[in-house]
Amino acid sequence: MRAIGRNIIIRKEKKGTTETKGGLLLAENQREDIRYTAATVVSPGEEAINAGLSEGSNIYFDRHAGHKIEVEKETYHLIKLQDVVVVL
């Protein structure tokens, strides 16, 4: 599997549930205070490679960006280069 152009295939980091100060348990998708989420690059497209991304790079991206894709019963996400905000 290989991304093309400005596309990037990523694997989102799983955080599970978190507990608030008041003791409420929140699922990852219920956290409204966090806009960006962490991920690992599985396959960067050619333009993403030229921008400094490589396979295995840790990034933060807009959590509302992209689409899910399932390959061999594993779920990945497909985002655009412009959705990446931080490369670690």
Secondary structure as GFF3:
##gff-version 3
##sequence-region A 1 88
A	DSSP	beta_strand	7	12	.	.	.	ID=ss1
A	DSSP	beta_strand	18	19	.	.	.	ID=ss2
A	DSSP	beta_strand	25	26	.	.	.	ID=ss3
A	DSSP	three_ten_helix	28	30	.	.	.	ID=ss4
A	DSSP	beta_strand	36	44	.	.	.	ID=ss5
A	DSSP	alpha_helix	46	50	.	.	.	ID=ss6
A	DSSP	beta_strand	58	62	.	.	.	ID=ss7
A	DSSP	beta_strand	67	71	.	.	.	ID=ss8
A	DSSP	beta_strand	74	80	.	.	.	ID=ss9
A	DSSP	three_ten_helix	81	83	.	.	.	ID=ss10
A	DSSP	beta_strand	84	87	.	.	.	ID=ss11
###
